[in-house]
Amino acid sequence: MNCLIKRYLDAITYLFKNNEKCMSGEEQLQAIVDKTIENAIMNLDNYQNEVNTSNDVLKVKEIKEYVFGLIMGQVLLGGISALAQMKGGKEMPTPQEQTKIRDMVYKRVPQIRERIFEQ
């Protein structure tokens, strides 16, 4: 997971530095959310293997549903972290801004579920 967090933070920094003049803040945030989704989906097999390996402790009945929840949590937290970074890292996003992030992520739920459950 630490490797994924580092890649995610590198992506935030790259996108912010290279696109801030071309994209609005909302477009930048959506791009970061989308990149986070892609990074999480790329690790789908690793997540499923980890759940299978640790299932005696986790006791997961529906592995793909568990992985879906894991990815959703990652993406939501990633979006909030990205927005905090865009705000200079000095303040957390407001509840309204967090709702906007949630809406950005939720509109991608059909694609996320499709990619998880098509395997």
Buried (B, 14 or more C-beta within 10 A) or exposed (E): EEEBBEBBBEBBEEBBEEBEEEBEEEEBBBBBBBBBBEBBBEBBEEBBEBBEEEEEEEEBEEBBEBBBEBBBEBBBBBBBBBBBBBBEEEEEBEEEBBEBBBEBBEEBEEEBBEBBEEE
